[in-house]
Amino acid sequence: MNDKQRLLLDGHVYTTDAPALQAALERVHGSQDRPLCMCVEGGIPMYVARHGALVAKRMPGTGCKHHPSCPSYEPDYTLSGLGALMGQAVLQHGDDQVELRVDFPLTRGQSRPRRPPADNEAPAVKSSPPAMSLRALLHYLYEQAGINRWYPAMEGRRHHRTVRKYLSESAANIIVKGMPLSQRLFIPEAFQLDQQEQIAQRRSQQLAFLNRGAGSDAPAANLALVLGEFKGEQPATGARRIWLKHMPDQPLMIRNEAWQKVTRRFGTLLTTREADVAQTMRLLLFALVQAENERLLYIDSALMMLTTANWIPLEGPHEVPLLAALTAQRRKFVKPLRYDAPTAGHFPNVLLLDTGAQPTPLHIVSAFASPKENSAKQRALSESPQAWVWHTDASLPALPPPA
């Protein structure tokens, strides 16, 4: 199968790397004419958006109509935790903009910071409509940026700069609390020692809005969403310094009591990353951050997410061998994300995209799963008796062959 998308415009078929594609997209940009993605017979309408260059993007709600091998393919919402949020916490506005309802503020009054959400706790009961937690927002941003999927052509190309670029582009099209998410999202740029002063200056400019609401006399303080790779922590006076990769000159601070809660809820992820020396894994920190002054950034609430070396999210260490095998065998796959579902057991652990006209669900039954997780997984398997299943107390079975 060809990884390059084929687009039909004005009676001509272009691949996405064709030199003439930009001119063809320019001719239809802003008009009623739509490119057709030719991954399936008859084609599927797309729309044209500008992200620096012009690009053809899938129409809302059409992702599952594309062939699984197509870059525009998106799994059915019911195969992940996104299904419970669509139309309620996730509201589509036109082709290229979505509004998200979230259950956390982007300003904070002079009150105690709320406790970090638990890794595996269900969202609190809320009146309709539901709202997304920090975890759900991170999962949505990740999925819109396509970082939860993998193609062999991505090998060696998924670096921090690439991940930051796609996450930032996706954030520009997401509205949270009446503003583009990109106005409150900060992802450290790749650090270079010879550019340290310039990078620090750009960071200060990006986070300058925090200082406008800082100070004891301010009625409310602005908050930023910071996403970075956790590097380590150190003790400080009454607090801990949290260090992010690519931000070696500016720690985030967190009070000792709050850090203890974080380690209780995400301690397994911290330990897994340190203990599994056979696999390189990343641990991401996603935090609401508030400024006490120009130099002190304090974490208000936070969560952690474990990923593979290629930034693909992991629900837990039980998924590591499967994703390692898929990557080594040069398979195409997508990782369904849990969002705010009380357990990930309802969903496939992985969807294989290279086995034909329909994705192939892969399920893992962990020997260390909780009774709640096991019960959900058994229900999912009973509804899909032909599914591929790996019980982690046995050897990894042969994977379904590619088409």
C-alpha positions as CSV (number, residue, x, y, z in Angstrom):
1,M,0.0,0.0,0.0
2,N,1.2,3.5,-0.8
3,D,1.5,5.9,2.1
4,K,1.1,8.9,-0.1
5,Q,-2.4,10.3,-0.3
6,R,-3.9,10.7,-3.7
7,L,-6.2,13.7,-4.3
8,L,-8.5,14.4,-7.3
9,L,-8.8,18.1,-8.3
10,D,-10.0,19.5,-11.6
11,G,-9.9,16.0,-13.2
12,H,-6.3,15.4,-12.2
13,V,-4.9,13.1,-9.5
14,Y,-2.1,14.5,-7.4
15,T,0.0,12.8,-4.7
16,T,0.6,14.9,-1.6
17,D,4.2,15.4,-2.5
18,A,3.5,16.5,-6.1
19,P,5.1,19.9,-7.0
20,A,1.9,21.0,-8.8
21,L,-0.4,20.3,-5.8
22,Q,0.0,23.7,-4.2
23,A,-1.2,25.5,-7.3
24,A,-4.1,23.1,-7.6
25,L,-5.2,23.6,-4.0
26,E,-4.9,27.4,-4.5
27,R,-7.4,27.3,-7.3
28,V,-10.1,25.7,-5.1
29,H,-9.2,27.3,-1.8
30,G,-12.2,29.3,-0.6
31,S,-14.5,27.9,-3.3
32,Q,-17.2,25.3,-3.1
33,D,-15.0,22.8,-5.0
34,R,-13.6,20.1,-2.8
35,P,-10.7,17.8,-3.4
36,L,-11.5,14.1,-3.4
37,C,-9.3,11.7,-1.5
38,M,-9.1,8.6,-3.7
39,C,-8.2,6.0,-1.0
40,V,-11.6,4.3,-1.7
41,E,-13.6,4.0,-4.9
42,G,-15.6,7.1,-5.7
43,G,-13.4,9.3,-3.5
44,I,-14.2,11.2,-0.2
45,P,-14.6,15.0,-0.1
46,M,-11.9,17.0,1.7
47,Y,-11.5,20.7,2.5
48,V,-8.5,23.0,2.0
49,A,-6.9,24.7,4.9
50,R,-3.8,26.9,5.2
51,H,-1.1,25.9,7.7
52,G,1.7,27.8,6.2
53,A,1.2,25.9,3.0
54,L,-2.2,24.7,1.8
55,V,-3.2,21.2,2.8
56,A,-6.2,19.0,2.1
57,K,-7.9,17.8,5.4
58,R,-10.6,15.4,6.1
59,M,-14.1,16.7,6.6
60,P,-15.5,16.4,10.2
61,G,-17.2,13.0,10.8
62,T,-15.7,11.4,7.7
63,G,-12.5,9.9,9.1
64,C,-13.8,6.4,9.4
65,K,-14.9,6.4,5.7
66,H,-11.3,6.6,4.6
67,H,-9.3,3.5,4.0
68,P,-7.4,2.5,7.1
69,S,-4.1,2.9,5.3
70,C,-5.0,6.5,4.3
71,P,-3.4,9.3,6.4
72,S,-6.9,10.9,6.7
73,Y,-8.3,7.7,8.3
74,E,-9.8,8.2,11.8
75,P,-11.2,5.3,13.8
76,D,-14.9,5.2,14.7
77,Y,-15.3,7.4,17.8
78,T,-16.8,4.4,19.7
79,L,-13.4,2.6,19.6
80,S,-12.0,5.1,22.1
81,G,-13.1,7.3,24.9
82,L,-13.8,10.1,22.5
83,G,-17.2,8.5,21.6
84,A,-18.8,9.6,25.0
85,L,-17.7,13.2,24.5
86,M,-18.6,13.9,20.9
87,G,-21.5,16.4,20.5
88,Q,-21.4,17.3,24.2
89,A,-18.0,18.2,25.4
90,V,-16.6,18.3,21.8
91,L,-18.5,20.7,19.5
92,Q,-17.6,21.1,15.8
93,H,-17.8,24.6,14.4
94,G,-17.3,24.5,10.6
95,D,-14.6,22.4,8.9
96,D,-11.5,23.5,10.8
97,Q,-12.5,24.6,14.3
98,V,-13.7,22.7,17.4
99,E,-14.8,23.9,20.8
100,L,-14.0,21.8,23.9
101,R,-15.8,22.1,27.2
102,V,-13.4,21.4,30.0
103,D,-13.8,20.9,33.8
104,F,-10.9,23.1,34.9
105,P,-10.4,26.9,34.8
106,L,-7.9,28.9,32.9
107,T,-7.9,31.6,35.7
108,R,-7.6,31.0,39.4
109,G,-8.8,33.1,42.3
110,Q,-6.9,33.4,45.6
111,S,-7.8,29.9,46.7
112,R,-5.9,26.7,47.3
113,P,-4.9,24.9,44.2
114,R,-7.1,21.9,43.4
115,R,-5.6,18.5,43.8
116,P,-4.2,16.7,40.8
117,P,-6.6,14.3,39.2
118,A,-6.0,10.6,39.9
119,D,-4.5,8.4,37.2
120,N,-7.3,5.9,37.2
121,E,-10.2,7.6,38.9
122,A,-13.4,8.2,37.1
123,P,-14.5,11.8,36.4
124,A,-16.7,13.3,39.1
125,V,-20.5,13.1,38.5
126,K,-21.5,16.3,36.7
127,S,-24.7,17.7,35.3
128,S,-25.2,17.6,31.5
129,P,-23.3,18.4,29.4
130,P,-20.1,16.6,30.4
131,A,-16.8,18.4,30.4
132,M,-13.3,17.1,29.6
133,S,-10.6,16.6,32.2
134,L,-6.9,17.5,31.7
135,R,-6.3,14.0,30.5
136,A,-9.1,14.1,28.0
137,L,-7.8,17.4,26.6
138,L,-4.3,16.0,26.3
139,H,-5.7,12.9,24.5
140,Y,-7.8,15.0,22.1
141,L,-4.8,17.3,21.3
142,Y,-2.6,14.2,20.7
143,E,-5.2,12.5,18.5
144,Q,-5.8,15.7,16.4
145,A,-2.1,16.0,15.9
146,G,-1.8,12.4,14.8
147,I,0.8,11.5,17.3
148,N,-1.1,8.4,18.4
149,R,-0.5,6.7,15.1
150,W,2.5,5.2,13.4
151,Y,3.6,4.4,9.9
152,P,7.0,2.9,9.0
153,A,7.9,6.0,7.1
154,M,7.9,7.9,10.4
155,E,10.9,6.0,11.6
156,G,13.7,8.4,12.6
157,R,11.6,11.5,11.8
158,R,9.5,11.9,14.9
159,H,11.6,14.3,17.0
160,H,10.7,16.8,19.6
161,R,10.5,19.6,17.0
162,T,8.1,17.6,14.8
163,V,5.8,16.7,17.8
164,R,5.8,20.3,19.0
165,K,4.9,21.6,15.5
166,Y,1.9,19.3,15.0
167,L,0.6,19.7,18.5
168,S,0.9,23.5,18.2
169,E,-0.9,23.5,14.8
170,S,-3.7,21.4,16.2
171,A,-4.1,23.7,19.3
172,A,-4.7,26.7,17.0
173,N,-7.9,25.1,15.8
174,I,-9.2,24.2,19.3
175,I,-11.3,26.7,21.3
176,V,-11.3,26.4,25.1
177,K,-13.0,28.9,27.4
178,G,-13.6,31.2,24.4
179,M,-10.0,31.4,23.1
180,P,-7.7,29.3,20.9
181,L,-6.0,26.7,23.0
182,S,-2.7,27.9,21.4
183,Q,-3.0,31.1,23.4
184,R,-2.6,29.2,26.7
185,L,-0.6,26.1,25.6
186,F,3.2,26.2,26.1
187,I,5.5,23.5,24.8
188,P,9.2,24.2,25.3
189,E,11.1,24.5,22.0
190,A,14.1,22.3,21.4
191,F,16.9,23.6,23.6
192,Q,20.2,24.7,22.2
193,L,23.0,25.9,24.5
194,D,24.2,28.6,22.0
195,Q,20.6,29.9,21.8
196,Q,19.9,29.8,25.5
197,E,19.2,33.5,26.0
198,Q,17.1,33.9,22.9
199,I,15.0,30.8,23.8
200,A,14.5,32.1,27.4
201,Q,13.4,35.5,26.0
202,R,10.9,33.8,23.6
203,R,9.6,31.7,26.5
204,S,9.1,34.8,28.7
205,Q,7.2,36.5,25.9
206,Q,4.9,33.4,25.4
207,L,4.2,33.2,29.1
208,A,3.9,37.0,29.7
209,F,0.1,36.7,30.1
210,L,0.7,34.9,33.4
211,N,2.2,37.9,35.0
212,R,-0.9,40.1,34.2
213,G,-2.9,38.2,36.8
214,A,-0.2,37.6,39.3
215,G,0.2,39.2,42.7
216,S,-1.6,39.1,46.0
217,D,-4.0,42.0,45.0
218,A,-5.1,40.4,41.7
219,P,-8.7,39.2,41.7
220,A,-7.7,36.2,39.5
221,A,-4.5,34.7,38.1
222,N,-4.1,33.5,34.5
223,L,-3.1,29.9,34.1
224,A,-1.0,28.3,31.3
225,L,-1.1,24.7,30.1
226,V,2.5,23.4,30.0
227,L,3.3,20.2,28.1
228,G,6.8,18.7,28.3
229,E,8.9,15.7,28.8
230,F,9.5,15.0,32.5
231,K,13.2,14.9,33.3
232,G,13.4,14.8,37.1
233,E,12.8,16.6,40.4
234,Q,14.8,18.1,43.2
235,P,13.9,19.3,46.7
236,A,13.5,23.0,47.3
237,T,12.4,25.1,50.3
238,G,8.9,23.8,51.0
239,A,8.5,22.6,47.5
240,R,10.0,20.5,44.7
241,R,11.7,21.7,41.5
242,I,10.3,19.9,38.5
243,W,12.6,19.8,35.5
244,L,11.4,19.4,31.9
245,K,13.6,18.3,29.0
246,H,14.4,21.3,26.8
247,M,13.8,23.7,29.7
248,P,17.0,23.2,31.7
249,D,17.1,26.9,32.9
250,Q,13.6,27.2,34.3
251,P,12.1,24.6,36.7
252,L,8.4,24.4,37.5
253,M,7.7,24.5,41.2
254,I,5.2,22.3,43.1
255,R,4.5,22.3,46.8
256,N,5.5,19.2,48.7
257,E,2.0,18.1,49.6
258,A,0.9,18.4,46.0
259,W,3.9,16.5,44.7
260,Q,3.2,13.7,47.2
261,K,-0.3,13.4,45.6
262,V,1.2,13.3,42.1
263,T,3.6,10.5,43.1
264,R,0.9,8.5,44.7
265,R,-1.2,8.6,41.6
266,F,1.5,8.4,38.9
267,G,4.2,6.6,40.9
268,T,3.8,3.4,38.7
269,L,4.6,5.5,35.6
270,L,7.6,7.0,37.2
271,T,8.9,3.6,38.3
272,T,8.2,1.9,35.0
273,R,10.2,4.5,33.1
274,E,13.1,4.0,35.4
275,A,12.9,0.2,35.8
276,D,12.5,-0.9,32.2
277,V,16.0,-0.5,30.8
278,A,15.2,-2.6,27.7
279,Q,12.8,0.0,26.2
280,T,13.3,3.7,26.0
281,M,10.1,5.4,27.2
282,R,9.1,9.0,27.7
283,L,7.1,10.4,30.6
284,L,5.1,13.6,29.7
285,L,3.9,16.1,32.2
286,F,0.8,18.1,31.4
287,A,0.2,20.8,34.0
288,L,-1.8,23.9,34.7
289,V,0.7,26.5,35.8
290,Q,0.4,29.8,37.7
291,A,3.0,32.5,38.2
292,E,3.9,33.8,41.6
293,N,6.3,36.3,40.1
294,E,8.4,36.7,37.0
295,R,10.7,33.8,37.9
296,L,8.5,31.4,39.9
297,L,6.0,29.2,38.0
298,Y,4.0,27.0,40.3
299,I,2.0,23.9,39.2
300,D,-1.6,24.2,40.1
301,S,-2.6,20.7,38.9
302,A,-1.0,18.0,36.8
303,L,-1.1,14.6,35.2
304,M,1.6,12.3,33.7
305,M,1.4,10.2,30.5
306,L,3.8,7.4,29.6
307,T,4.7,7.1,25.9
308,T,7.0,5.0,23.7
309,A,10.3,6.5,22.4
310,N,8.2,7.5,19.4
311,W,5.8,9.5,21.6
312,I,2.9,7.0,21.2
313,P,0.8,7.0,24.4
314,L,0.8,3.9,26.7
315,E,-2.1,3.0,29.0
316,G,0.5,1.0,31.0
317,P,3.6,-1.1,30.8
318,H,1.6,-4.1,29.6
319,E,1.4,-2.5,26.2
320,V,5.1,-2.0,25.7
321,P,6.0,-5.4,24.1
322,L,3.1,-5.2,21.6
323,L,4.0,-1.7,20.4
324,A,7.7,-2.6,20.2
325,A,6.8,-5.7,18.1
326,L,4.6,-3.6,15.8
327,T,7.2,-1.0,15.3
328,A,10.0,-3.6,14.7
329,Q,7.8,-5.4,12.1
330,R,7.1,-2.1,10.3
331,R,3.4,-2.2,10.8
332,K,0.9,0.7,10.5
333,F,-1.3,1.2,13.6
334,V,-3.2,3.7,15.7
335,K,-3.4,3.7,19.5
336,P,-7.0,4.3,20.7
337,L,-7.0,6.7,23.7
338,R,-9.1,6.5,26.8
339,Y,-10.0,10.1,27.4
340,D,-12.3,10.2,30.5
341,A,-13.6,6.6,30.3
342,P,-13.4,5.0,33.7
343,T,-11.3,2.1,32.2
344,A,-9.5,1.5,28.9
345,G,-10.6,-2.1,28.9
346,H,-13.6,-1.3,26.8
347,F,-11.4,-0.4,23.8
348,P,-8.8,-2.2,21.6
349,N,-5.3,-1.6,22.8
350,V,-4.2,-1.1,19.2
351,L,-5.9,-0.9,15.8
352,L,-3.8,-2.3,12.9
353,L,-4.3,-0.3,9.8
354,D,-2.5,-2.4,7.2
355,T,-4.7,-5.6,7.1
356,G,-7.3,-4.6,4.6
357,A,-10.5,-2.5,4.2
358,Q,-11.2,-2.6,8.0
359,P,-8.8,-2.0,10.9
360,T,-8.0,-5.0,13.0
361,P,-8.4,-4.6,16.7
362,L,-5.7,-6.0,19.0
363,H,-6.5,-6.6,22.7
364,I,-4.3,-7.3,25.6
365,V,-5.4,-9.1,28.8
366,S,-2.9,-8.1,31.5
367,A,-2.1,-10.5,34.3
368,F,-1.9,-7.5,36.6
369,A,-5.2,-5.8,35.5
370,S,-7.6,-4.8,38.2
371,P,-10.9,-6.7,38.4
372,K,-12.7,-3.6,36.9
373,E,-10.3,-3.5,34.0
374,N,-10.5,-7.3,33.4
375,S,-14.3,-7.2,33.5
376,A,-14.4,-4.5,30.9
377,K,-11.9,-6.3,28.7
378,Q,-13.9,-9.5,28.9
379,R,-17.1,-7.7,27.8
380,A,-15.2,-6.2,24.9
381,L,-13.9,-9.6,23.8
382,S,-17.3,-11.2,24.1
383,E,-18.6,-8.6,21.5
384,S,-15.7,-9.4,19.2
385,P,-15.1,-13.2,19.3
386,Q,-12.7,-13.1,16.3
387,A,-10.4,-10.4,17.9
388,W,-6.7,-10.9,18.2
389,V,-5.9,-11.4,21.9
390,W,-2.6,-11.6,23.9
391,H,-2.6,-12.7,27.5
392,T,0.5,-11.2,29.0
393,D,1.3,-14.4,31.1
394,A,1.9,-16.2,27.7
395,S,4.2,-15.4,24.7
396,L,3.1,-12.8,22.3
397,P,1.1,-14.5,19.5
398,A,1.8,-14.0,15.8
399,L,0.3,-10.8,14.6
400,P,-2.4,-10.7,11.8
401,P,-0.5,-10.5,8.5
402,P,-0.5,-7.2,6.5
403,A,-2.7,-7.2,3.3
